[in-house]
């Protein structure tokens, strides 16, 4: 356990992001025993222009002009910094030397804002926790001089076109520079090990209390009660980049006696898919995060039909913990990251696999299996996740002493 320290959390997601964020959850857990400064990524020139009519950008422009406070207190031991700096958008630059020079200028300006907040708050001997900011993060040790520098990998960003361009070259340098690297996937852990001995798997957290039906009365929603069982369900963003429409269509057509229920917003490809024309497929639309346990409660089998590609192969799907925390039989795509769950899930690759595995999951479910799934899923709390991060920091400090 680490207590009474000052911790600076930074990354690629701002505090006011609309979607869930590992980084925010981890920072909140840090703040239970430590003082925490959560630093938003700075506004860049292109975003300021392209998103100038969006309130988030308008707010950052007001802060830049000094019309609004840049440092906001979120709780007794937590603050959020909106950097006044506007960084230059440089990822289009092809020359590596020029990119690196300008990236260092961006990092210096950004770090100057952070130093200003550090001085205001009186932070000393601080730990920096960097969530995936591989460009600005290059110069954190030099400019901020933290007592300890942690780099956190939770997505295969170098497979994303934006990050790939310079990240393939720069992320390994950052990994070597960091005091330790923590990962939520065995794939990322192995990748980190290529560049440092201190690359550790720490798993993932979720709000287990939200999915624990022993702590709260979780009722099946009325709209789900009207759908004929067995219900094969999915909750989350319906993204054609990550989910297999082909698997969903095959399962629905192969077993018209099953109801395929999809809860979440759709991208344009999903919206125009043939799935909408299949009688036993139900699109229930977006629901508030607090309602998702109610829908999972009504599933007979929960699924995560991910495409298996560079974007998903190492990605830790938080929804698997949520499904298991509610004891649901779970069928998912056999990615590298899913090896972590293989004792508690049914893993397949093809549409035919999904039909067969769902049949098996329905046939062999028992109260004993449900209890075992719940035990495993509920163990993945943010509290336990952060304890693992603390253990890694302490292990490296002891090793270096």
C-alpha positions in Angstrom: 0.0 0.0 0.0 1.2 3.5 -0.8 -0.2 6.2 1.5 0.4 9.9 2.1 2.2 10.5 -1.2 1.6 13.1 -3.9 0.6 11.5 -7.3 0.3 13.2 -10.7 -2.0 11.4 -13.1 -1.8 12.3 -16.8 -2.7 10.7 -20.1 -4.8 11.0 -23.2 -8.3 11.3 -21.6 -9.5 14.5 -19.9 -11.5 14.4 -16.7 -14.5 15.7 -18.6 -14.6 12.9 -21.1 -18.1 11.5 -21.6 -17.2 7.8 -21.7 -15.8 5.6 -18.9 -12.1 5.9 -18.2 -9.6 3.6 -16.5 -7.4 6.5 -15.8 -10.1 8.4 -13.9 -11.1 5.3 -11.9 -7.5 4.7 -11.0 -6.9 8.3 -10.0 -10.0 8.3 -7.8 -8.7 5.2 -6.0 -5.2 6.8 -5.6 -6.9 9.8 -4.0 -8.4 7.7 -1.2 -4.9 7.4 0.5 -2.9 10.1 -1.3 -3.1 13.6 -2.8 -3.7 13.5 -6.6 -3.4 16.0 -9.4 -5.2 14.8 -12.5 -3.9 16.6 -15.6 -6.0 16.9 -18.7 -4.2 16.6 -22.0 -3.6 20.1 -23.4 -5.8 21.6 -26.2 -4.0 21.3 -29.6 -4.3 23.8 -32.4 -6.3 21.6 -34.8 -8.8 20.7 -32.1 -9.2 24.3 -31.2 -10.1 25.1 -34.8 -12.2 22.0 -35.7 -14.1 21.8 -32.5 -14.4 25.6 -31.8 -18.2 25.4 -31.4 -18.0 22.6 -28.8 -18.4 23.7 -25.2 -15.3 21.7 -24.1 -13.1 23.7 -26.4 -14.8 27.0 -25.5 -14.1 26.2 -21.9 -10.4 25.6 -22.6 -10.1 28.8 -24.6 -11.6 30.7 -21.6 -9.0 29.1 -19.4 -6.2 29.9 -21.8 -7.3 33.6 -21.7 -7.4 33.6 -17.9 -11.2 34.0 -17.8 -11.7 30.7 -15.9 -9.6 28.9 -13.3 -7.2 26.2 -14.7 -7.0 24.3 -11.4 -10.2 22.8 -10.1 -10.6 21.0 -6.8 -12.6 17.7 -7.2 -12.4 16.5 -3.6 -10.5 16.8 -0.4 -7.4 15.2 -1.9 -7.9 15.6 -5.6 -7.5 18.4 -8.1 -7.9 18.7 -11.9 -5.6 20.8 -14.1 -6.7 22.2 -17.4 -3.4 23.2 -19.0 -3.4 26.8 -20.4 -0.9 25.7 -23.0 -2.1 25.2 -26.6 0.2 22.6 -28.2 1.0 22.5 -31.9 -0.5 19.7 -34.0 2.5 18.0 -35.4 1.7 14.4 -36.2 1.4 15.2 -39.9 5.1 16.1 -40.0 7.1 13.4 -41.9 10.6 14.4 -40.8 11.4 12.6 -37.6 14.0 15.1 -36.4 11.6 18.0 -36.9 8.8 16.1 -35.2 11.0 15.3 -32.2 12.1 18.9 -31.8 8.6 20.3 -31.9 7.3 17.5 -29.6 9.9 18.5 -27.1 8.7 22.1 -27.3 5.1 21.0 -26.8 6.2 18.9 -23.8 8.2 21.7 -22.2 5.2 24.1 -22.5 2.8 21.4 -21.1 5.2 20.6 -18.2 5.5 24.2 -17.3 1.8 24.3 -16.7 2.0 21.2 -14.6 4.9 22.7 -12.6 2.8 25.7 -11.9 0.1 23.5 -10.4 2.6 21.5 -8.4 3.9 24.7 -6.8 0.4 25.9 -6.0 -0.4 22.6 -4.3 2.9 22.2 -2.7 3.4 18.7 -4.1 6.7 17.1 -3.1 8.5 13.8 -4.0 5.7 12.9 -6.3 4.9 9.9 -8.4 3.9 10.4 -12.0 1.4 8.0 -13.5 1.2 8.3 -17.3 -1.8 6.7 -19.0 -0.6 6.1 -22.6 0.6 9.6 -23.5 3.5 8.4 -25.5 4.4 11.7 -27.2 4.2 14.4 -24.5 5.3 11.6 -22.1 8.7 11.4 -23.7 10.1 14.2 -21.6 8.3 13.8 -18.3 11.3 12.6 -16.3 13.5 15.4 -17.6 11.1 18.2 -17.1 9.1 17.2 -14.0 11.8 15.2 -12.3 9.4 12.8 -10.5 10.5 10.6 -7.7 9.0 7.7 -9.6 7.6 7.4 -13.2 5.0 4.8 -14.1 3.8 4.2 -17.7 0.4 2.5 -18.1 -0.6 0.5 -21.2 -4.2 -0.5 -21.6 -4.6 -0.4 -25.4 -2.6 -1.4 -28.4 -2.3 2.3 -29.5 0.6 1.7 -31.9 -1.9 -0.2 -34.1 -4.0 2.9 -34.4 -3.1 5.0 -37.5 -2.7 8.2 -35.5 -0.4 6.8 -32.9 1.4 4.3 -35.2 3.0 7.0 -37.3 5.4 8.0 -34.5 4.5 5.7 -31.7 6.2 2.6 -33.1 9.4 4.5 -32.9 8.8 6.5 -29.7 6.9 4.3 -27.3 9.8 1.9 -26.8 11.9 4.8 -25.7 9.3 5.9 -23.2 9.1 2.4 -21.8 12.8 2.3 -21.4 12.8 5.7 -19.7 10.0 4.8 -17.2 10.8 3.3 -13.8 8.1 0.7 -14.4 5.4 -0.2 -16.9 2.0 -1.6 -15.7 -0.4 -3.2 -18.1 -4.0 -4.6 -18.2 -3.1 -7.3 -20.7 -0.7 -10.1 -21.0 0.0 -9.1 -24.6 1.0 -5.5 -23.6 3.1 -6.9 -20.7 5.1 -9.1 -23.1 5.5 -6.1 -25.4 6.8 -4.0 -22.5 9.2 -6.8 -21.5 11.1 -6.3 -24.8 12.3 -2.9 -23.5 12.4 -3.2 -19.7 12.5 -5.9 -17.1 10.0 -3.9 -15.1 6.8 -4.6 -17.2 4.0 -6.0 -15.1 0.5 -7.3 -15.6 -1.9 -5.6 -13.1 -5.2 -6.6 -14.6 -8.2 -4.4 -14.7 -10.8 -2.9 -12.4 -14.4 -2.2 -12.6 -17.1 -0.8 -10.3 -17.9 -4.2 -8.8 -20.5 -2.8 -6.4 -22.6 -1.8 -9.3 -22.8 -5.4 -10.5 -23.1 -7.1 -7.2 -26.7 -8.2 -6.7 -26.0 -9.1 -3.1 -25.3 -5.5 -2.3 -28.2 -3.9 -4.2 -31.6 -4.9 -5.6 -31.0 -5.3 -9.3 -34.2 -5.9 -11.2 -34.7 -7.0 -14.8 -36.0 -4.0 -16.9 -39.5 -4.1 -18.2 -38.5 -3.9 -21.9 -36.4 -7.0 -21.4 -39.1 -9.0 -19.7 -41.2 -8.8 -22.9 -38.6 -10.6 -25.0 -38.8 -14.3 -25.3 -35.9 -16.4 -23.8 -33.3 -17.6 -24.0 -31.8 -14.2 -24.3 -28.3 -13.9 -25.7 -27.1 -10.4 -24.8 -24.4 -7.8 -25.3 -24.0 -4.4 -23.6 -21.7 -1.7 -24.9 -20.9 0.4 -27.9 -21.8 -1.4 -31.1 -18.6 -0.6 -33.1 -18.0 -2.3 -36.4 -14.3 -1.8 -35.9 -14.4 -4.1 -32.8 -17.4 -6.3 -33.1 -18.3 -9.0 -35.7 -21.6 -8.3 -37.4 -21.1 -11.6 -39.3 -21.1 -13.6 -36.0 -24.2 -11.9 -34.7 -26.1 -12.4 -38.0 -25.0 -16.1 -38.2 -26.1 -16.8 -34.6 -29.5 -15.1 -35.1 -30.2 -17.0 -38.3 -28.9 -20.3 -37.1 -31.1 -20.2 -33.9 -34.3 -18.3 -34.5 -35.5 -19.6 -31.1 -32.9 -17.5 -29.4 -33.4 -13.7 -28.8 -30.3 -11.7 -29.6 -30.4 -8.5 -27.5 -28.0 -5.6 -28.1 -27.9 -2.8 -25.6 -25.8 0.3 -26.6 -25.3 3.0 -29.2 -24.5 2.0 -32.8 -22.0 3.3 -35.3 -23.2 3.9 -38.9 -22.2 0.4 -40.1 -24.2 -1.3 -37.4 -27.1 1.0 -38.0 -27.4 -0.1 -41.7 -26.6 -3.8 -41.1 -29.0 -6.6 -42.0 -29.3 -7.4 -38.3 -32.1 -4.8 -38.1 -34.2 -6.9 -40.5 -33.8 -10.2 -38.5 -36.9 -10.9 -36.3 -35.1 -12.3 -33.3 -32.5 -9.5 -33.0 -33.5 -6.6 -30.7 -31.7 -3.3 -30.6 -32.5 -1.6 -27.3 -30.4 1.5 -27.8 -28.3 3.5 -25.4 -28.8 3.1 -21.7 -27.2 4.9 -18.7 -24.3 3.0 -17.3 -26.1 2.6 -14.0 -28.8 0.6 -15.9 -26.5 -1.9 -17.5 -26.5 -4.4 -14.6 -30.3 -4.6 -14.9 -30.0 -5.7 -18.5 -27.2 -8.2 -17.8 -29.3 -9.6 -15.0 -31.9 -10.6 -17.7 -29.5 -12.3 -20.0 -29.3 -16.1 -20.2 -25.9 -15.9 -21.9 -23.7 -12.8 -22.2 -21.5 -12.4 -25.3 -18.6 -10.3 -26.6 -18.3 -11.1 -30.3 -15.1 -9.2 -30.9 -13.3 -9.2 -34.2 -9.9 -10.6 -33.8 -7.5 -8.0 -35.2 -4.7 -5.7 -34.1 -7.1 -3.4 -32.3 -8.6 -6.1 -30.2 -6.1 -8.9 -29.8 -4.7 -7.5 -26.5 -7.6 -5.4 -25.4 -8.9 -6.1 -21.9 -12.7 -6.1 -22.3 -14.0 -4.7 -19.0 -17.5 -6.0 -19.9 -16.3 -9.5 -19.3 -15.7 -8.7 -15.6 -19.1 -7.1 -15.5 -20.8 -10.2 -17.0 -18.9 -12.6 -14.7 -19.6 -10.4 -11.6 -23.2 -11.1 -12.2 -22.6 -14.9 -12.7 -23.5 -15.0 -16.3 -22.3 -17.7 -18.7 -20.1 -15.8 -21.1 -19.1 -16.5 -24.7 -16.3 -14.4 -26.2 -13.8 -14.2 -29.0 -10.5 -16.0 -28.3 -8.1 -13.1 -28.3 -4.8 -13.1 -26.5 -6.2 -11.0 -23.7 -9.1 -13.4 -23.1 -6.6 -16.1 -22.1 -6.8 -14.4 -18.7 -10.5 -15.4 -18.5 -10.4 -18.9 -20.1 -11.2 -20.8 -16.9 -14.4 -18.9 -16.5 -15.6 -18.2 -20.1 -16.3 -20.0 -23.4 -13.9 -18.9 -26.1 -14.3 -19.3 -29.8 -13.3 -17.7 -33.1 -15.9 -18.6 -35.8 -19.7 -18.0 -36.1 -20.1 -21.7 -35.8 -18.1 -21.7 -32.6 -20.5 -19.1 -31.1 -23.6 -21.2 -31.8 -22.0 -24.3 -30.3 -20.6 -22.5 -27.3 -23.8 -20.7 -26.5 -25.6 -24.1 -26.6 -23.0 -25.5 -24.2 -23.3 -22.5 -21.9 -27.0 -22.8 -21.7 -27.0 -26.5 -21.1 -24.3 -26.7 -18.4 -25.0 -23.6 -16.3 -25.4 -24.3 -12.6 -25.7 -22.3 -9.4 -22.2 -23.5 -8.5 -20.7 -22.2 -11.8 -22.5 -18.9 -11.3 -21.1 -18.5 -7.8 -17.5 -19.2 -9.1 -17.9 -16.6 -11.9 -19.2 -14.1 -9.4 -16.2 -14.7 -7.1 -13.8 -14.2 -10.0 -15.5 -11.1 -11.5 -16.0 -9.4 -8.2 -12.4 -9.7 -7.3 -11.5 -7.3 -10.1 -12.4 -4.1 -8.2 -10.6 -0.8 -8.7 -9.3 -1.2 -5.2 -7.6 -4.5 -6.0 -6.3 -3.1 -9.3 -4.7 -0.2 -7.7 -3.2 -2.4 -5.0 -1.5 -4.4 -7.8 -0.1 -1.1 -9.2 1.2 -0.1 -5.7 2.8 -3.5 -5.4 4.7 -3.1 -8.7 5.9 0.4 -7.7 7.1 -0.9 -4.3 8.8 -4.0 -5.9 10.8 -1.8 -8.3 11.7 0.6 -5.6 13.0 -2.3 -3.4 14.9 -3.7 -6.4 16.5 -0.3 -7.1 17.4 0.4 -3.5 
